[in-house]
Amino acid sequence: EYGGSLMSWIEDEEIDEATKDEVEKWKKKFSKSTHKEYCGHKKKVQSCKWNGTGELLATTSMDTIVKIWHPLDRKNDIELKGHTGYVEQCRWNPTNTNELATCSRDKNIKMWDVKTGKLIHTQTTNGENINMDWSPDGSTIAVVLANKNKEDQVSWIDIRQWKSFRTLKFPFVTNAIRWNYNGNFFAVSSGSGSIHILKYPTLENFRELGAHTGSIYCLEMDPLGGLMAAGSADSLVSIWCQRELACIRTINNFE
């Protein structure tokens, strides 16, 4: 399933040249770009996510408000109210571009219909929710429950019945979680800089990746299924081959 040799068809020099060319191409594009600043939250924004069509942007904030932005038609912007604590993360349903899930330190997960602005469901958890992800098939939400003794938990919830079917405790701070786009593995980051890969749906430990020297705060999967990116407090971004689970690039220049 994960076997094989390390991407031998790409040499380091080829990656270097390809990366340089790609960086220069995007620098030219962005140099001609304009930007707009949208003001709508009263406190720090904790997360922002585009929906699957790229038409809607969701933001969550420490002000307990969730905002849905329509960049091309701002009169349709809406606020989703109901949380009573910091709203740490949001995720769009991969199978429905009008459904959004949010998690908060108020110990609640909320699912919204952004087309109507109505709340679909509230699921109470056993701890403060600091991060979440939605499975590629749309059936399951995973949420990170913060623990004061720095042994965080991850809980998996079947949203068809709104029941938690598995909870695992990890002996470390967990900042980020992500399914890959095939849904056959689940990544968990640690405060010590490692990435733990679990097989899914069995949730068996498969491999621990020594990725960074500082906490990993974000994980992202390539929609084409080839790469995984990790961002860390050590000021580096590492790029991993999903098939080989091997690091193929680190990025340290963000100018």
C-alpha positions as CSV (number, residue, x, y, z in Angstrom):
1,E,0.0,0.0,0.0
2,Y,2.8,2.4,0.9
3,G,5.7,0.4,-0.5
4,G,8.1,1.2,-3.4
5,S,11.2,3.2,-4.0
6,L,11.7,6.9,-3.4
7,M,10.5,8.9,-6.4
8,S,13.7,7.9,-8.3
9,W,12.2,9.5,-11.5
10,I,13.0,13.0,-10.0
11,E,16.5,14.1,-9.3
12,D,17.3,16.8,-6.7
13,E,18.7,19.0,-9.4
14,E,15.5,18.7,-11.4
15,I,13.4,19.6,-8.4
16,D,15.6,22.6,-7.7
17,E,15.3,24.0,-11.2
18,A,11.6,23.2,-11.4
19,T,11.0,25.0,-8.1
20,K,13.0,28.0,-9.1
21,D,11.0,28.3,-12.4
22,E,7.7,27.9,-10.6
23,V,8.6,30.5,-8.0
24,E,9.6,33.0,-10.6
25,K,6.4,32.4,-12.6
26,W,4.2,33.0,-9.5
27,K,6.2,36.1,-8.5
28,K,5.4,37.7,-11.9
29,K,1.7,36.8,-11.5
30,F,1.4,38.1,-8.0
31,S,3.3,41.3,-8.9
32,K,0.4,42.3,-11.1
33,S,-2.3,41.3,-8.7
34,T,-4.5,43.6,-6.6
35,H,-6.0,42.8,-3.2
36,K,-8.9,43.8,-1.0
37,E,-9.0,43.8,2.8
38,Y,-12.3,42.6,4.3
39,C,-13.2,43.8,7.8
40,G,-15.8,41.9,9.7
41,H,-14.5,40.3,12.9
42,K,-13.9,42.2,16.1
43,K,-11.1,39.8,17.3
44,K,-8.4,37.6,15.9
45,V,-9.4,35.4,12.9
46,Q,-8.5,31.8,13.8
47,S,-9.2,30.0,10.4
48,C,-10.4,30.7,6.9
49,K,-11.4,28.1,4.2
50,W,-12.8,28.3,0.6
51,N,-15.6,26.0,-0.3
52,G,-15.3,23.5,-3.1
53,T,-16.3,25.8,-5.9
54,G,-14.2,28.8,-4.7
55,E,-17.3,31.0,-4.5
56,L,-17.5,31.3,-0.7
57,L,-15.0,32.0,2.0
58,A,-15.6,31.0,5.6
59,T,-13.8,32.6,8.5
60,T,-13.9,31.8,12.2
61,S,-12.8,34.1,15.1
62,M,-12.1,34.6,18.7
63,D,-15.2,36.8,18.7
64,T,-17.3,33.6,18.5
65,I,-18.7,34.6,15.1
66,V,-18.5,32.6,11.9
67,K,-18.7,34.7,8.7
68,I,-19.5,33.5,5.2
69,W,-18.0,35.9,2.6
70,H,-19.3,36.2,-1.0
71,P,-16.2,38.1,-2.6
72,L,-18.1,38.8,-5.8
73,D,-21.3,39.9,-4.2
74,R,-20.7,41.3,-0.7
75,K,-24.4,42.1,0.0
76,N,-24.9,38.3,0.5
77,D,-22.3,38.0,3.3
78,I,-23.8,36.4,6.4
79,E,-22.9,35.8,10.0
80,L,-23.5,32.4,11.7
81,K,-24.0,32.9,15.5
82,G,-24.4,30.3,18.1
83,H,-21.0,29.5,19.6
84,T,-20.1,30.9,23.0
85,G,-16.3,30.4,22.9
86,Y,-13.5,30.9,20.4
87,V,-14.3,29.3,17.1
88,E,-11.0,27.6,16.3
89,Q,-11.6,25.9,13.0
90,C,-14.0,25.3,10.1
91,R,-14.3,22.7,7.4
92,W,-16.5,22.5,4.3
93,N,-18.3,19.3,3.5
94,P,-16.3,17.7,0.6
95,T,-19.6,16.4,-0.9
96,N,-21.8,19.4,-0.3
97,T,-20.5,22.9,-1.0
98,N,-23.2,24.6,1.1
99,E,-22.5,22.7,4.3
100,L,-19.9,24.0,6.8
101,A,-18.8,22.5,10.1
102,T,-17.2,24.6,12.9
103,C,-15.6,23.6,16.2
104,S,-15.2,25.8,19.3
105,R,-13.6,25.9,22.7
106,D,-17.3,25.9,24.0
107,K,-17.1,22.1,23.6
108,N,-19.5,22.2,20.6
109,I,-19.3,21.2,16.9
110,K,-21.9,22.9,14.8
111,M,-23.0,22.1,11.2
112,W,-24.5,24.9,9.1
113,D,-26.4,25.3,5.9
114,V,-24.7,28.4,4.5
115,K,-27.3,28.8,1.8
116,T,-30.1,29.4,4.3
117,G,-27.8,30.5,7.2
118,K,-29.5,28.0,9.5
119,L,-27.9,25.6,12.0
120,I,-28.3,22.0,11.1
121,H,-26.9,20.3,14.2
122,T,-25.0,20.9,17.4
123,Q,-22.8,18.1,18.7
124,T,-21.3,18.4,22.2
125,T,-17.9,16.9,22.9
126,N,-16.0,16.0,26.0
127,G,-13.4,18.8,25.7
128,E,-12.4,22.1,24.1
129,N,-12.3,21.6,20.3
130,I,-9.2,23.1,18.8
131,N,-9.0,21.6,15.3
132,M,-11.0,19.4,13.0
133,D,-11.2,17.7,9.6
134,W,-13.9,16.2,7.4
135,S,-13.4,12.8,5.7
136,P,-13.3,12.9,1.9
137,D,-16.5,10.9,1.6
138,G,-18.4,13.4,3.8
139,S,-19.4,10.7,6.4
140,T,-17.1,11.5,9.3
141,I,-15.8,14.5,11.2
142,A,-12.6,14.2,13.3
143,V,-12.0,16.7,16.1
144,V,-9.0,17.4,18.4
145,L,-10.0,17.8,22.1
146,A,-7.4,19.8,24.1
147,N,-6.3,18.4,27.4
148,K,-4.7,20.5,30.1
149,N,-2.1,17.8,30.8
150,K,-0.9,18.0,27.2
151,E,-2.3,14.6,26.3
152,D,-4.8,15.6,23.6
153,Q,-7.5,13.3,22.2
154,V,-8.9,12.9,18.7
155,S,-12.5,11.8,18.3
156,W,-14.2,10.5,15.2
157,I,-17.9,11.2,14.7
158,D,-20.2,9.6,12.2
159,I,-22.4,12.5,11.1
160,R,-25.0,10.3,9.6
161,Q,-26.0,9.3,13.2
162,W,-24.1,12.0,15.0
163,K,-22.3,9.4,17.2
164,S,-18.7,9.2,18.2
165,F,-17.4,5.8,17.2
166,R,-13.7,6.1,18.3
167,T,-11.6,8.3,20.5
168,L,-7.8,8.0,20.8
169,K,-5.6,9.7,23.4
170,F,-2.1,10.8,22.3
171,P,0.7,11.4,24.7
172,F,1.5,14.8,23.2
173,V,0.0,18.1,22.2
174,T,-1.9,17.7,18.9
175,N,-2.2,20.8,16.7
176,A,-3.3,19.5,13.3
177,I,-5.1,16.5,11.8
178,R,-5.8,15.7,8.1
179,W,-7.2,12.8,6.0
180,N,-5.4,12.3,2.7
181,Y,-7.7,12.7,-0.3
182,N,-8.0,9.0,-0.9
183,G,-9.2,8.6,2.7
184,N,-6.9,5.6,3.4
185,F,-4.6,7.3,5.9
186,F,-5.0,9.9,8.7
187,A,-2.2,12.3,9.8
188,V,-1.8,13.6,13.3
189,S,0.9,16.3,14.1
190,S,2.6,16.6,17.5
191,G,4.0,19.4,19.6
192,S,7.5,17.8,19.3
193,G,7.6,18.1,15.5
194,S,6.6,14.6,14.4
195,I,3.8,13.5,12.1
196,H,2.0,10.3,13.1
197,I,0.3,8.3,10.2
198,L,-2.6,6.1,11.0
199,K,-4.2,3.7,8.6
200,Y,-7.9,4.5,8.0
201,P,-10.5,3.3,8.9
202,T,-8.7,0.8,11.2
203,L,-6.7,3.7,12.9
204,E,-3.7,1.4,13.4
205,N,-0.4,3.2,13.9
206,F,1.5,2.9,10.6
207,R,4.5,5.2,10.8
208,E,6.0,8.2,12.8
209,L,7.7,10.8,10.7
210,G,10.4,12.9,12.3
211,A,9.5,16.0,10.4
212,H,10.5,19.2,12.4
213,T,12.3,20.5,15.4
214,G,9.3,22.6,16.6
215,S,5.6,22.1,16.9
216,I,3.7,21.4,13.7
217,Y,0.8,23.8,13.5
218,C,-0.8,22.9,10.1
219,L,-1.0,20.0,7.7
220,E,-2.3,20.1,4.2
221,M,-2.9,17.5,1.5
222,D,-2.4,17.9,-2.2
223,P,-5.8,17.5,-3.9
224,L,-4.2,15.4,-6.6
225,G,-3.1,12.9,-3.9
226,G,0.6,13.2,-4.4
227,L,2.0,15.5,-1.7
228,M,1.6,16.5,2.0
229,A,2.8,19.8,3.5
230,A,3.6,20.5,7.1
231,G,4.2,24.0,8.6
232,S,6.1,24.3,11.9
233,A,7.2,26.7,14.6
234,D,10.8,26.0,13.4
235,S,10.0,28.4,10.5
236,L,10.1,25.6,7.9
237,V,7.6,24.0,5.6
238,S,8.3,20.4,4.7
239,I,6.8,18.7,1.6
240,W,6.3,15.0,1.7
241,C,5.5,12.3,-0.9
242,Q,2.3,10.7,0.3
243,R,3.0,7.3,-1.4
244,E,6.5,6.9,0.1
245,L,6.0,9.1,3.2
246,A,9.4,10.6,2.5
247,C,10.3,14.3,2.7
248,I,11.3,15.6,-0.7
249,R,11.6,19.3,0.0
250,T,11.9,21.9,2.8
251,I,11.1,25.5,2.3
252,N,12.7,28.2,4.4
253,N,12.6,31.3,2.2
254,F,9.2,33.0,2.3
255,E,10.1,36.4,0.8
